[in-house]
Amino acid sequence: MAYAAPVDDMMLALKTAGDLDGMIARGIYGGLDAETVRAVIEEAGRFGAEVLAPLNTPGDRTGSKLVDGKVVTPPGWKEAYQAFKDGGWVSLPGAEKWGGQGLPEVVSMAACEIWNASNLAFGLCPLLSQGAVHALVSHGDDYVQRTYIPKLVSGEWTGTMNLTEPHAGSDLGALTTRAERQPDGTYRLFGTKIFITYGEHELTDNIVHLVLARLPDAPAGTRGISLFVVPKFLVNADGSIGARNDVVCAGLEHKLGIHASPTCVMKYGENDGATGWLVGEENRGLAVMFIMMNAARLGVGVQGVALADRALQHALAYAKERRQGRSLVPRVAAGSPQGSRDAPAMSPIIEHADVRRTLLTMQSMTQAARMICTATAAALDLAHLSTDPAERAQAQARVALLTPVAKAFSTDVGVEVASMGVQLHGGMGFIEETGAAQFYRDARILPIYEGTNGIQAIDLVTRKLPLENGRVVSAFIAELERTVADVKASNQPAFGRMADRLADAVDALKEASMWLGRALAKNPEAALAGATPYLRLFGLTAGGAYLARGALAAAREGHSPHAIAQARFFAENLLTATSGLASTITGGADVVIETTAEKLGG
Amino acid sequence: MAYAAPVDDMMLALKTAGDLDGMIARGIYGGLDAETVRAVIEEAGRFGAEVLAPLNTPGDRTGSKLVDGKVVTPPGWKEAYQAFKDGGWVSLPGAEKWGGQGLPEVVSMAACEIWNASNLAFGLCPLLSQGAVHALVSHGDDYVQRTYIPKLVSGEWTGTMNLTEPHAGSDLGALTTRAERQPDGTYRLFGTKIFITYGEHELTDNIVHLVLARLPDAPAGTRGISLFVVPKFLVNADGSIGARNDVVCAGLEHKLGIHASPTCVMKYGENDGATGWLVGEENRGLAVMFIMMNAARLGVGVQGVALADRALQHALAYAKERRQGRSLVPRVAAGSPQGSRDAPAMSPIIEHADVRRTLLTMQSMTQAARMICTATAAALDLAHLSTDPAERAQAQARVALLTPVAKAFSTDVGVEVASMGVQLHGGMGFIEETGAAQFYRDARILPIYEGTNGIQAIDLVTRKLPLENGRVVSAFIAELERTVADVKASNQPAFGRMADRLADAVDALKEASMWLGRALAKNPEAALAGATPYLRLFGLTAGGAYLARGALAAAREGHSPHAIAQARFFAENLLTATSGLASTITGGADVVIETTAEKLGG
């Protein structure tokens, strides 16, 4: 089905959750103006719709295949990548210093949503390259930076992240890939990595692998991990492609979804060892990897938004077209049959209240997640671009707080909305040809990779809540309270019960945050037991507040009536879950702790 | 992975939600005793584990295929069906009059769960045959009954349900398949049916299709639909197989899941017309079909339980085995390393609180759904077997009330638990080889077929709540209130906050039921807008109450400590959602009604 970038919704998110006008007025974004931002997003939307979206279904059917050690991507993939690179879309977020266009994170994020909504399996590839750039920019030495960054920024080469091993997934401390020091200052790597996205392909002349490994004398666990850059082909002094490095793709996984994205088993050092260069200091690789992962986590959250939006567009089109049953909506159009109860005067299913509930849930969840991701990206921009060091630090803390929520909440939304999309199609939804099933399959990886959503929740509770003794989360909640006050003061009848529901939600978040803060000190296991419901509570409340800001802007400026309906629906129908989540967190932990593995049948 | 029937959990459901001991003591089940019930379930469990479960993964990979108009089921399928029939498993629920074993619905339901947990794609086949038997027993004439019922009951032939057409899914009134009267009293059918499960196969010598069609002079809509029995092969007077009837399988759907179950496009009357016999009266076919569908709806609910249980067993085994990270649980076992933070002393992931929360959610949701289905099946038994006509009528009303909840709540649980199962496996969950992904794919059909869950919710609100002026639902809620009182009176410290949480849930259900009752009279669109959250609220509350009864029994009799933990977890962690659902229903409808198709972008 055709894809159309949701430019208006994106702009509303940028202007409210991202404070785009304020950032522009303050000069944070240099000479950029809102019209240019919109123009870039529209142009990206055209590219996504015209080039990437048509390859999504065929890519799913064909998949990437391993033939004689080479990965063959689906037909059209190589041409699409070439056009993507030539169109300047890879270099969009890169720093001007490295040949990039230096556009803000918020714009890059909107474009990222478009690539992934058009074609998730394609969109993953540049996302990983960006992660590699982040790591190299922050910690690469001069040789590494000038050798690899410009090629990655331009898209001439792509990048990968090599973390997981068969027995080291969430627990990176357990990894065993070995790196041996060489007299010339390089290293030789030996080991097997799994789940390496685009670990091998022929889209570009070279692939830049970032690989976690352990030196022979490294301490055990996470404090003994180093990061290396290992190119598929060694690079000559003049920047040209040299000899093949000792790294091969030994297999592709047969996956539930994203079939076109090759998920590789990578073998390093099957012969003399794969030549690598250290990034950052020895044994300090995890810190560098976290930089890369944090950026990637926001990117994965955006993938959740993207998938949700695509599933929503698909379902909405079907709901307008498919006719079943007779709704209670009066048919006033001339000539529409009023008929008897049994007359075949079928309504488009969008006229049925239950279907509208589903569509409103899909829409408002998607926009809430988009706004959380946008707020995170805007904070990232401020952390990079503000001239005030205190503001930079504050913004960085905000990024740290919101990143696990952006990742986990948005990807849960992706799965839930994709599932609703299948359901809305009825029996047709279960037929692969319809397309809804692909979104349901593709979406399922998002809550898993770049740190499972359980890991995100634990990160939120154990690392982010305690930041600056709780002041980071308190400042955020105080901001939400100001939104509640604004909604109350606005006195808009069209807002319905929005103010009360949002106020209850913020109270619930505050109560749960305080409870968890205390639990962390005296009973950490109880805090861990509440991590997943807390992240949900956080996402719902933040999402509801951002939607409310969008509604306030819409009411003030007299546009986007659907933004008001979405915010109101979300408040009255979904924020109602927040008090219960707080009760779960504060009253449900004991039984989780007391139910041992034995009682679980373990 | 191996499957083991959850016999203890099933027996607890039978004894509490199904009041098995009471039913036996009253003689409702004739000479049957609880030991025999358990023995039958155990034996079924062995058959499922040994014969059906090993075919589940290969069946998914191979799928059923259409070759020269014949459906080829996966290797082993035919032998398994033969063993299934020969073992007497098909005839288990059939009436003794027709050669069946006459076992109660509650036992048949437990067996049905086992077949579907072992192999959902296989379990569908006998489920549909049973639906056909129900329709023929209730409305077939003498010729039809003696020709078809014994062969269906024994499993010698299988049955199908032919409802859906390309433009008539949820709205059966729109169907166009034509039936023409013949001078000999038979009919000739012409038309195309889609989504016909096991519409064609070679497992048995004949297939008995039940087909909805329209007579030439029939009124439009649902009041002009008749039901016909149309065999694949005509049956000679002596019961032997005669000529091929004019019905063919024209194609198989390429589906998201249940690949081994052939989903057929059936063409009736490509030549002279398919010969059929009327079941029930002309133009009254829908009423007969509803008998069949209601039984099938409970069966599909049981499939939801089955799939959830299978996904749970699979995830639990992984959680016990997979080691990642270090939990906060003290390792007291001799020799287990305490080590430093970074020492690779990894815990099985079941020791992590967040994983235990997931497993407890999966377990308690599964058992709650099982109990709701068991209560429905027990009511069905009472409706058939009680000697008191008033009790029979009351029980039949209870069946009517609970059937949409059993279907929709349990199948939503199936999808949710299967999704959690994938998540619990981390990256491995997304790899098809692991097996968790198949459950996620297979489960997705369950909320769709036999009436989408949205249709179930609408049925619950618009047809079941008004039954006997609301007295049916009131009587049910009064029963839940007695459970609340029992839990309060039990005064068990191990129950934690169970009494309060359950009381709140029952209050929420009562409030929402009353609100919907009023809305139905004055603003039906508002009632429809709340249908889906109401069904969820109903399922959670009923499930929580049944789990609490299980906990009471366990506490009283000093067994099954996990039943107490499950009920408490469900109450403290999941019933917390009920107040919010009531708020959604009573306060969230206006925005759903006001948001027209245009505002939705429609």
Boltz contact constraints between the chains, C-beta under 6 A:
constraints:
  - contact:
      token1: [A, 169]
      token2: [B, 426]
      max_distance: 6.0
  - contact:
      token1: [A, 169]
      token2: [B, 427]
      max_distance: 6.0
  - contact:
      token1: [A, 170]
      token2: [B, 324]
      max_distance: 6.0
  - contact:
      token1: [A, 171]
      token2: [B, 324]
      max_distance: 6.0
  - contact:
      token1: [A, 171]
      token2: [B, 325]
      max_distance: 6.0
  - contact:
      token1: [A, 174]
      token2: [B, 344]
      max_distance: 6.0
  - contact:
      token1: [A, 195]
      token2: [B, 427]
      max_distance: 6.0
  - contact:
      token1: [A, 220]
      token2: [B, 342]
      max_distance: 6.0
  - contact:
      token1: [A, 220]
      token2: [B, 343]
      max_distance: 6.0
  - contact:
      token1: [A, 220]
      token2: [B, 344]
      max_distance: 6.0
  - contact:
      token1: [A, 221]
      token2: [B, 342]
      max_distance: 6.0
  - contact:
      token1: [A, 222]
      token2: [B, 342]
      max_distance: 6.0
  - contact:
      token1: [A, 223]
      token2: [B, 342]
      max_distance: 6.0
  - contact:
      token1: [A, 253]
      token2: [B, 431]
      max_distance: 6.0
  - contact:
      token1: [A, 254]
      token2: [B, 432]
      max_distance: 6.0
  - contact:
      token1: [A, 255]
      token2: [B, 430]
      max_distance: 6.0
  - contact:
      token1: [A, 256]
      token2: [B, 430]
      max_distance: 6.0
  - contact:
      token1: [A, 256]
      token2: [B, 437]
      max_distance: 6.0
  - contact:
      token1: [A, 320]
      token2: [B, 602]
      max_distance: 6.0
  - contact:
      token1: [A, 324]
      token2: [B, 170]
      max_distance: 6.0
  - contact:
      token1: [A, 324]
      token2: [B, 171]
      max_distance: 6.0
  - contact:
      token1: [A, 325]
      token2: [B, 171]
      max_distance: 6.0
  - contact:
      token1: [A, 328]
      token2: [B, 525]
      max_distance: 6.0
  - contact:
      token1: [A, 342]
      token2: [B, 220]
      max_distance: 6.0
  - contact:
      token1: [A, 342]
      token2: [B, 221]
      max_distance: 6.0
  - contact:
      token1: [A, 342]
      token2: [B, 222]
      max_distance: 6.0
  - contact:
      token1: [A, 342]
      token2: [B, 223]
      max_distance: 6.0
  - contact:
      token1: [A, 343]
      token2: [B, 220]
      max_distance: 6.0
  - contact:
      token1: [A, 344]
      token2: [B, 174]
      max_distance: 6.0
  - contact:
      token1: [A, 344]
      token2: [B, 220]
      max_distance: 6.0
  - contact:
      token1: [A, 350]
      token2: [B, 597]
      max_distance: 6.0
  - contact:
      token1: [A, 350]
      token2: [B, 602]
      max_distance: 6.0
  - contact:
      token1: [A, 353]
      token2: [B, 525]
      max_distance: 6.0
  - contact:
      token1: [A, 353]
      token2: [B, 528]
      max_distance: 6.0
  - contact:
      token1: [A, 353]
      token2: [B, 529]
      max_distance: 6.0
  - contact:
      token1: [A, 353]
      token2: [B, 592]
      max_distance: 6.0
  - contact:
      token1: [A, 354]
      token2: [B, 454]
      max_distance: 6.0
  - contact:
      token1: [A, 354]
      token2: [B, 531]
      max_distance: 6.0
  - contact:
      token1: [A, 354]
      token2: [B, 532]
      max_distance: 6.0
  - contact:
      token1: [A, 356]
      token2: [B, 592]
      max_distance: 6.0
  - contact:
      token1: [A, 357]
      token2: [B, 529]
      max_distance: 6.0
  - contact:
      token1: [A, 357]
      token2: [B, 592]
      max_distance: 6.0
  - contact:
      token1: [A, 359]
      token2: [B, 600]
      max_distance: 6.0
  - contact:
      token1: [A, 422]
      token2: [B, 444]
      max_distance: 6.0
  - contact:
      token1: [A, 423]
      token2: [B, 447]
      max_distance: 6.0
  - contact:
      token1: [A, 426]
      token2: [B, 169]
      max_distance: 6.0
  - contact:
      token1: [A, 426]
      token2: [B, 448]
      max_distance: 6.0
  - contact:
      token1: [A, 426]
      token2: [B, 452]
      max_distance: 6.0
  - contact:
      token1: [A, 427]
      token2: [B, 169]
      max_distance: 6.0
  - contact:
      token1: [A, 427]
      token2: [B, 195]
      max_distance: 6.0
  - contact:
      token1: [A, 427]
      token2: [B, 448]
      max_distance: 6.0
  - contact:
      token1: [A, 430]
      token2: [B, 255]
      max_distance: 6.0
  - contact:
      token1: [A, 430]
      token2: [B, 256]
      max_distance: 6.0
  - contact:
      token1: [A, 430]
      token2: [B, 445]
      max_distance: 6.0
  - contact:
      token1: [A, 430]
      token2: [B, 448]
      max_distance: 6.0
  - contact:
      token1: [A, 431]
      token2: [B, 253]
      max_distance: 6.0
  - contact:
      token1: [A, 432]
      token2: [B, 254]
      max_distance: 6.0
  - contact:
      token1: [A, 437]
      token2: [B, 256]
      max_distance: 6.0
  - contact:
      token1: [A, 444]
      token2: [B, 422]
      max_distance: 6.0
  - contact:
      token1: [A, 445]
      token2: [B, 430]
      max_distance: 6.0
  - contact:
      token1: [A, 447]
      token2: [B, 423]
      max_distance: 6.0
  - contact:
      token1: [A, 448]
      token2: [B, 426]
      max_distance: 6.0
  - contact:
      token1: [A, 448]
      token2: [B, 427]
      max_distance: 6.0
  - contact:
      token1: [A, 448]
      token2: [B, 430]
      max_distance: 6.0
  - contact:
      token1: [A, 452]
      token2: [B, 426]
      max_distance: 6.0
  - contact:
      token1: [A, 454]
      token2: [B, 354]
      max_distance: 6.0
  - contact:
      token1: [A, 497]
      token2: [B, 587]
      max_distance: 6.0
  - contact:
      token1: [A, 525]
      token2: [B, 328]
      max_distance: 6.0
  - contact:
      token1: [A, 525]
      token2: [B, 353]
      max_distance: 6.0
  - contact:
      token1: [A, 528]
      token2: [B, 353]
      max_distance: 6.0
  - contact:
      token1: [A, 529]
      token2: [B, 353]
      max_distance: 6.0
  - contact:
      token1: [A, 529]
      token2: [B, 357]
      max_distance: 6.0
  - contact:
      token1: [A, 531]
      token2: [B, 354]
      max_distance: 6.0
  - contact:
      token1: [A, 532]
      token2: [B, 354]
      max_distance: 6.0
  - contact:
      token1: [A, 562]
      token2: [B, 599]
      max_distance: 6.0
  - contact:
      token1: [A, 565]
      token2: [B, 595]
      max_distance: 6.0
  - contact:
      token1: [A, 565]
      token2: [B, 599]
      max_distance: 6.0
  - contact:
      token1: [A, 568]
      token2: [B, 591]
      max_distance: 6.0
  - contact:
      token1: [A, 569]
      token2: [B, 591]
      max_distance: 6.0
  - contact:
      token1: [A, 572]
      token2: [B, 587]
      max_distance: 6.0
  - contact:
      token1: [A, 572]
      token2: [B, 588]
      max_distance: 6.0
  - contact:
      token1: [A, 572]
      token2: [B, 591]
      max_distance: 6.0
  - contact:
      token1: [A, 573]
      token2: [B, 584]
      max_distance: 6.0
  - contact:
      token1: [A, 573]
      token2: [B, 588]
      max_distance: 6.0
  - contact:
      token1: [A, 576]
      token2: [B, 580]
      max_distance: 6.0
  - contact:
      token1: [A, 576]
      token2: [B, 583]
      max_distance: 6.0
  - contact:
      token1: [A, 576]
      token2: [B, 584]
      max_distance: 6.0
  - contact:
      token1: [A, 577]
      token2: [B, 580]
      max_distance: 6.0
  - contact:
      token1: [A, 580]
      token2: [B, 576]
      max_distance: 6.0
  - contact:
      token1: [A, 580]
      token2: [B, 577]
      max_distance: 6.0
  - contact:
      token1: [A, 580]
      token2: [B, 580]
      max_distance: 6.0
  - contact:
      token1: [A, 583]
      token2: [B, 576]
      max_distance: 6.0
  - contact:
      token1: [A, 584]
      token2: [B, 573]
      max_distance: 6.0
  - contact:
      token1: [A, 584]
      token2: [B, 576]
      max_distance: 6.0
  - contact:
      token1: [A, 587]
      token2: [B, 497]
      max_distance: 6.0
  - contact:
      token1: [A, 587]
      token2: [B, 572]
      max_distance: 6.0
  - contact:
      token1: [A, 588]
      token2: [B, 572]
      max_distance: 6.0
  - contact:
      token1: [A, 588]
      token2: [B, 573]
      max_distance: 6.0
  - contact:
      token1: [A, 591]
      token2: [B, 568]
      max_distance: 6.0
  - contact:
      token1: [A, 591]
      token2: [B, 569]
      max_distance: 6.0
  - contact:
      token1: [A, 591]
      token2: [B, 572]
      max_distance: 6.0
  - contact:
      token1: [A, 592]
      token2: [B, 353]
      max_distance: 6.0
  - contact:
      token1: [A, 592]
      token2: [B, 356]
      max_distance: 6.0
  - contact:
      token1: [A, 592]
      token2: [B, 357]
      max_distance: 6.0
  - contact:
      token1: [A, 595]
      token2: [B, 565]
      max_distance: 6.0
  - contact:
      token1: [A, 597]
      token2: [B, 350]
      max_distance: 6.0
  - contact:
      token1: [A, 599]
      token2: [B, 562]
      max_distance: 6.0
  - contact:
      token1: [A, 599]
      token2: [B, 565]
      max_distance: 6.0
  - contact:
      token1: [A, 600]
      token2: [B, 359]
      max_distance: 6.0
  - contact:
      token1: [A, 601]
      token2: [B, 316]
      max_distance: 6.0
  - contact:
      token1: [A, 602]
      token2: [B, 320]
      max_distance: 6.0
  - contact:
      token1: [A, 602]
      token2: [B, 350]
      max_distance: 6.0
